[in-house]
């Protein structure tokens, strides 16, 4: 498919953006603690610019010293940081991209432990049960803050930025004023629509006064707050029109939701690209300035349609730009078979961001480490044992560094247990990741041998210089009487076993719950028994909301806090924490989903044959795929 619309230039204010691919502003915690952009930050943004993104948006940048939301947030409330921004912007400009800097006051979503100051908001309404009650920001302080936005924008201009983006979404400070749900003020900033928009208008006016019209001004707004009483798409259309006609902004970046429903901010795999398209269309109809749409865009086909049909003017790729910084270039070159798609796992990006740690990515653990990848000093013959995600990624990076790589997989298909993770509803994009790994391995010259068990004899015959052992894990089978009567979840997902109508899933973690979802969708009557006190305890919150909703829809029965003591042809016996014994009976099938155990029997046998032997991923111990690919990168960079 040709992406003609996505590669057309467009003007935002006086700035010409070379194409319609936008990199979202996303917290990454790569900045230094003094608010300066680090060398790591520069390399991160430069890689996305080189990958073809026309507009690079730097992450939320703090405009006000009392509102620093995390220890490693970039800051523009002081002249001291301008030089570091200048270096980052110059690197992006050198690669052909334009740069916008998002200006933010986190408001009720801030972090008073970092700043030493109380949280501030339009009114004293906490963002959630997890956050402290903010103070209602005084009218006097608001006028100081308005000046701070203008000063920060001027610093951005001095650093060479082409645009600034005023953050008016997601329940942060400006958003808390716009929404009736969080604005209960009775001064000139509360009450009617004009008053609730006053803060945004005065900020934009102050930016124009200090930075002039050569610096484009973009506003990020919510298409919907997704909470009762919050901003609706119709409200958002009115906000958008006001920002254009009364405030003179040059473009709008349309996002969605407050943190109470952040499943619509950083959508899990259950939500597909363009899920907010109708909300964006409502806003696009209300304005004449360019509109940037965002929302789980991965592959660019629907993005092309949005622009071609005039429903949006630019498309922002957030976590996809983390997973694969070269998306635009691959689309332009017709090489989307090499795309590494974001799988919406939310394992390395969002949780790390909230913890104040540098983000990482299951699909692309090289994110934030772009400076560390160098060609190998000495070309070696490397054998990778195991074709799961860890093995495939290790093989790819080794080959990328210049090694001769052969990957051995004992089964017919590659992907390991991760391949089976693509079978439950809403997880199909995982297969795209596996295919991306395979195709990139082949493109780098990796020789792949399937149906080939790796034995000491094979290693001795091939005589590699280094071996990476990535043999993964096998289903955990505990020594419980009768457990051999159960069928394995993997066999059910892969279609090797067809369960009966009534199915009991033993194990209610992520695997068990997703198997129950898989079976419920097919019409089975499913029950789950779980040792822990809740089902899906290890499922990411955003995905869990959708998963539990489906289990409820399928009327899946859950028995929690139950230790299984015996397996039978038609069920299990169990004991609760208080000693109460019970039994689940009259089941047609019992499916085992109790987790995994590492599988590694090779390294000791070959340590005297090969000088370099590294064991990675689940072969060390069963855990998240994030850890497997992270270890794969580290191993491949050391060889």
N, C-alpha and C positions, 0 to 999 in steps of 0.2 A: 504494500500500500504506500502511495506517495502522500507526503504530509505537506501539501502546498500551502494551506492556510497557516499552519504552525510556523512556517519559515518565512512569512512575510514580515517586514519591519513595521513598526508602529510608533507613533509619537505619544509620549506622556508629557504634557506641558511642552517645554522646548527641547526635550530629550528624545532622541530617536533610539528605540530599543531594537536591536537587530533581528529578533525573532519573538515568538509568543511563549517561549519556555521561560518560566519564572521559578527561581529557587525560593522557597518559603523562608521566612525568619523562624528559626528553631533554636531553642536553648541547647547549648552543647557543653558548657562548662570547660571550654578550652582556653578562655581568657585568663589572664593573670589576676591574682587577688587584688592588685592595685587598680583594676579596671581597664588595663591596657590590653589590646589585642596581642596575643602571643605569637611566636613563630609557628606554633601548631595551628592557631586560628588562621593565619595567613595561608598556610599550605592547604588547609581544609577548603577555604573559599576559592583559592586559586584552582584547585582540582575541578571544582564544579564549573568555573568559568572556562577552563580548558575543555571541559566535557561538552560545551556548547550552550549552556544556559544564557539566554540573552539578558536577563535581569537577575542579578544576585542580590538578595535581601539579607543584610546582616541581622543577626538575632536581636531580640528585645534588648535595647541599650538604655541604660538608666540615665534619666535626665535630672534626678533630684537626689542629693546625697542621702536623705532620710528614707529613701524608698528602694534601696538595693535589695532585690529579692533573693539573692544567693551569693555565696562567697566568690564565685568566678563569673560574674556578670560583667560584660563590657560597659564602660561608663563614659558619658560625655558631659558630666557636670563640672569638669575641670579641664583647663588647657593642657594639663600634663599628659593626657591620653591621646591628644590629637595626632601626634607623630606616628603612633602605632596604627591608628586607623588609616592614616595616609599610606603607609606601607602596604596594608591589606588591600586598599582600594586600587593602588597602583598595579598590584599583581593581577587583579581582576581586569583592569583596563588593558593591560598588556595582552591578556588572552582574548580581548574583544568584547567583554561583557560590560554592561552598565551596572551601577551599584546604588542601591537604596539602603538606608539605615532605619530600622524601626525604632522609634522613640517611645518609651514606655514608663509609666508609673504603675507598679503592680497593685496598688491599692489594697483591698482586703485579701488579696491573694499573695501578699508579700511575706517577708520573713523578719519579724522584729528581733529575733535572736541574732541575726546577722547585722542589722543596722543599729540596734540599740535604741530604736525609736518605736513607738506604738504604730500599729497598722492604721491607715486612714482610708476612709471611704466617703461616699456621698452621705450615707446615714449609717448609724451604728448597727448594721446587720451583718452577721458573720457569713462568710462564703460557704461554710459547711460545718458539720459537727466537729470536724477535725481542726478547724481554725479558730483563733481567738476572735473575740468581738472587737471590731475596729472602732476607732474614734471617728465621730463625724468631723471631717476636716473643716477648719474654720474658713470663713469668707476671706479673712485677711491672708491666710496661708495660700488660698487658691490663687490670689493675684500674684503672690511670689512664685508659685508653681508655673503660672502662665509665662512669666518672664524666663523661668528656667528652661521651658520648652524652646523658646526662641533662641536662647543662648546656646542650647545643645544643637539646634539646627544650624546655627552659624558655624559652630565648630565642625559639624559634619561637612558643611560647604568648604571650609578651609582645608579639610582633609582630602577634598576632591570628590565627595559624594555627588552623584547626579540627582538624587532624590532623598527625601525622608518620608517615612511612613508613620503617621500618628496612630498609635494603637487605641482604637475605640471599641474593642470587642472583648468577649470572653469573661466579662465581669470584673475586669481590671478597673482602675480608677475612673477613666473617662467613661467607660461603659456603665459603671455604677451610677453615673449622673444621667445618662441617656434613658435608662430603663425605669419605668414607673415602679417596678417591683423593688428596686433598691434605693430609689431617690424619694425620700419623705421630707425633704427640706422645705423651708418656708421663706428663704431669702431669694435673691435674684437668680439663684441657680436651681430652684425647685419649683414644682407645680406644673405649669403649662409646658407645652412642647418647646416653645421658644426659649424658656428658661432652662429646661433640661438640656438643650443644645448649646447653651451659652458658653460652657467651659470649652467645648470643642471649637466653637467659633472663635473665641478669644485666643485660644492656643494657635490656631491657624493664622489669625491676623497678626499675632506677634512674630510668628515664623516669617511671614511675608515682609513684615516691617524690617526685620533684622537681616534676613538672608536674601531678600529680593526675589524676583520672579524667575531667575535662571535656575534656581533650585526647585525641582518639581516636588509637589506635595501630594502624597497619597494618604488615604485614610483606610484603615482596616476596620470593617464593621461586621456585626453579626447579622446574617440573614434571618436568624431566629435564635432566641435564647434557649428554646426547647424546655422552658419551665412555665408553669401556669402564672399568668400575670406579667411574664417577661415579654421581650420584644418579639413580635410576630413578623412574618415576611412582609405583611402590609405596612406595619410600623417601619420596618427597615427600608422599604421603598420611599417612605416619606423622609426618613433620615438621609437617604442617599440623595434625593432631590434637593434637600436643604443644603447639604454639603457642597453640591455643585453650584446651585444658584446663589445662595447667600454667602457661602464661604469661599467659593472659587477654587476648590480642590481640583487637581489635575487627573486623578484616577481613584478608583475604589477597589479595595481588596476584600472580597466578600467571603467571610468565614462563617462559623456557626457554633452555637452552644456556649453555655457557661460551664464551669468545672463540675457542677452537680451532675451534668450529663456529658462528661468528656468522652464518652463513647462516640459522640458526634464531632468531637474536636480532632482526636487522633483515632480514627475508626479502626477497629479490628478487622480481620479478614472477612467476617460475615457481611460487612458493608462493602459494596463494590464502587468503583470509580463513578463519579458523577451523581452520587446519591443525593447531593444537595442542588442538583441542576435546576429543578423547578423554582427553588427559592431564588437562585441567581437570576433566572429569567425574569422574575417579578421585578427585580431591581434594575436589570438591564433595560427594561421597558420604560423605567422612570427617569433615566438619565441619558446624556449624550456624550459623556466622557468615558474613557476606557474602563472596563470592568474586568478585574482579575478574579477568576473562579478557583476554588481550592476544595479538596475533599476526596482523599484516597485515590488520586490519579496515579496510575502505575504505567501501564502501556498507553501509548498516546493516541489510540484510534478514536476513542470518544472525545478526547481533547480536540482533535482535529474537527470533529463534527460540531462541537460547541462553538468553535471559532468560525467555521465555514457557514453555519446557520445563523450567525450573528447573535447567539445567545450569551456569548462572552467574547472578550477581546484578547485576553491572555489567560494562560492556565498555569497555576502554581503547583509544582510537584514538591511535596514536602519530604516525607520519609523516603519516597522513591529516589530523591536526590542524594539521600544518605546511602541507600542500598546500592545505587549505581550512578555515580556522578557523570557518566558518559551517555546517559539516555538520549539527549538531543542528537549527539553525533552518530550514535548507532541508528537512530531513526532516519537521519539524513543519508547515511550510507547503506540503508537497507539491510542492516545487520541486527535486527531485533531478536534473532535467535540467540544472540549473545547477551541479551539483556538479563541482568540479575534483578528480579522483581522484589519489591517490598512485599513481605507476606503478612504484614499486619500483626506480627507476633507480640510487639510491644515489650520485648524482653530487655533490649539493650539501650533503647532511646529514652522513652518517657520515664521509666523508673530511675534511671541514672540521673536524668535531668533533675528530678525532684529531690534526689539525695545529694545534689551538689557535686556529683562525680562526673567525670568525662563520659560522654555517651559512647556507646559502641553499637554494633549491629550484628545480628545473627548472620544475615546474608553477606554483609561486607564488613568483617572485623578490621579491615584496613582503615576504616573511617577514623580520622584524627591521628592516624599514623602514616599519613602520606609521605612524610619526610624520611621515614625509616626504610622504605623499599628501595634497595639498591641491587644492581646486577651482582651475581655471585663472583667472588674473587677467583674461585677455582671451579670449573665445570665438572660436575660429578654425575655418576650414574646412580639414580635414586629409585628405590623400590618402595611403593606405598601399598600397604596391605590393608585392604578394606575399602569398599566403594560407597560408604555412607557419606554424609555431608562433610565430616571432618577429613576423611580420606580424599574426597574429591577436591576440596578446597586446598588441602596441603599439596596435592599433585599440581593443581593450577598455579599456585604461587611459586612452587619449586621450578616449574617450567618457565614461568614468567621471568624468573631470575636467571634463566639460562641453563638449567640442569637438564640432562636427559632423564626422563621420568617414565616409569612403567607402573601402572596401577593394576593390582591383582584383586579380583573379587570372586569369592567361591560360588556365589549364586549367579543366576542368569541375568537378573536385573540389578541395576545400581540404585543407590539411594538409602539403603539400610532401613532402619525403623522409621526414618523420616519420610520415606516413600509412602509408607502406610498411613502416616499422619495426614496425608492429603485426601484420604477416603471419606472421613466424616463430613457432614454438610458444612459448607462455608469455609473449607480448608483447601480447596482445589488449587489455590495459587502456590501451595507448597510444591506441587509437582512442577510448576514453572521454574521455581528456584533450582530444583534438582536438574531439570533439563538445561537450565542456564549454566550450571556448573559443568555438566557433561560437555556441552558445546564449547565452552571456554577452554576446557581441558584439551579437547580435540584441536581447537584452533591454535593452541600453544604447542601442539605436537606430542601431547601425552599419549603413550601407547596403553590402551585399556584391554586387559585380558579378563573376560568374565568366565564363569564356570571353571575357575582355576584356584583351587585351594592352595594357600601359601604354606609350604612345608619347609623344614630345614634343608631337605634335599634340593628343593627348588631354589632356595636362596643360595645354597652352595654352588649350584650349577650356574646361576645367573651372575653371581659374584658382584653385587652392587657395592658402591662405596658407602651408601647410607640406606637405612631402612626406617620408614615411619610406620609404626604399627597402629592401625585405626580399625581394629576388628570389632568395635562396638559392644553391644550388649544383647543378652537373650532375655526372654520373659522370665520373671521371677517365679519360681515354683517352690513354695515353702513345704516343709515336711508335715503336711496335714493329712490325716487319714482320708483316703478316697480321692485325693486331689487329681489323680490321673483320669478320673471320670469326666473332668471339665474339659471344654474345648478352649483354645487360646484365642484371645481377641484378634490377634494378627490374622489367624486363619479365617475368622469371620469377615473381617474387613476385606481381605483379598479374595473372598469368594470360594475358598477351599472347603468351607463348612457352611451349610445352610441351617441355621437354628430353627427350632419349632416356633409355634405361635407364642407361647409363654416363655420368656427368657429371664433368667436371673444373672445379672452381671456382678461378679465378686470383685470389688475394688471400685471406689467412687471418687478417685482422683480425676485428673484431666482425661486420661485414656479411657477410663471406665465410663465417665459421663459422655464423652464423645461417641463411644461405641453405643451407648444407650440412645443417643440422639440419632445415630445412623440407623439403628434398628427401629426406633419409634417412627421415623419418617417412612420406613417401609411397611409399617402397619403391625409390627410385633407389639405384644403387651409386655412391658419391661419393668423389672424391679432391680434396684441396686442395693447392695449391702456394703457398708464402709466402716473401717475401724475408727476413723476420725469422727469428730462431732458434727461435721458438715460435709455435704457433697461439694466436690469441686474446690477443695481448699487450696489447691495449687494452680488454679486457673486464674489468669490475669483478670482484674475486675471488669475491664471493658468488654472482654469476650464473655465473661461469666454472665453478664446481664442478659445477653442474647441466648446463651446456652441454657440457663435455668428457665427462661421463658419457654423455650421449646420443650424441655422436659416436663414442664407443667402442662403444656398444651397436649402432650402425648400421654399425660396421666401416669408418668413414671413414679412408682412408689420407691421411697428411700428409707432404708433402715440404717441409722448411723450409731456410732459408738458401740459397734458390734464386732466382736472377734470371732471369726469363723473357726469352728473346732472340728468340723467333719464335712466331707462331701458325699453326696448320694446321687443316685441316678436322676432323682427328681428335685434336688434342692440341696440345702446345707443346714447344719446345726450351728448355733452360735451362742455366745454368752455376752451379756452387757456388762458395763463397768461395775454395776451394783451386784453382779453375780447372777442376775436373772438369766435363765437359759431359755432358748427359743429355737424354732425351726421354721425354715421356709420350704414349703412342699408344693407338689403338683406343678412343677415346672417341666417344660419340654426340653429345655436346654440350660446348661450352666456355663457361663463364659468367664474365663479367668482374665482379669485386668488388674493384677496386684503390683504392677511395676516391672522394673528390669534389673538385671544383675550384670556387671561387667563380664566380658568374655575376652580373655587374654591368656594364651598358652604358648605364644611363639617367642617372645623376647628373650626369655632365659635360654631357650634352645639354640638361639642364633647369636648370642652375645660373643661367642668365640669365633664366629664366622665373619661378622661384619664389625668394623670399628665403631661406626655411628649407628646406634639404635635408639629411637625415640618412641615412646608410647603416648598416645594422645586420646582425648575424648572419652567416650563411654568405656573404652578398653581399660582406662584407669579406674573409673567408677561411673556408674550410670547417673546421668544428670541431664541438664538442659542442653539442647542443640547449640545454644549460644556459647556454652563453654567449650563444646567440641570444635567449633569453627575458630574460636579465639585461640585455642591451643594449637590448632592446625597452622594458623598464621605464624605464631611464635616459633613453632618447630621449623617451618619452611624458611623463615628468615635467618635461622641459625645455621642451617646446613650449607 
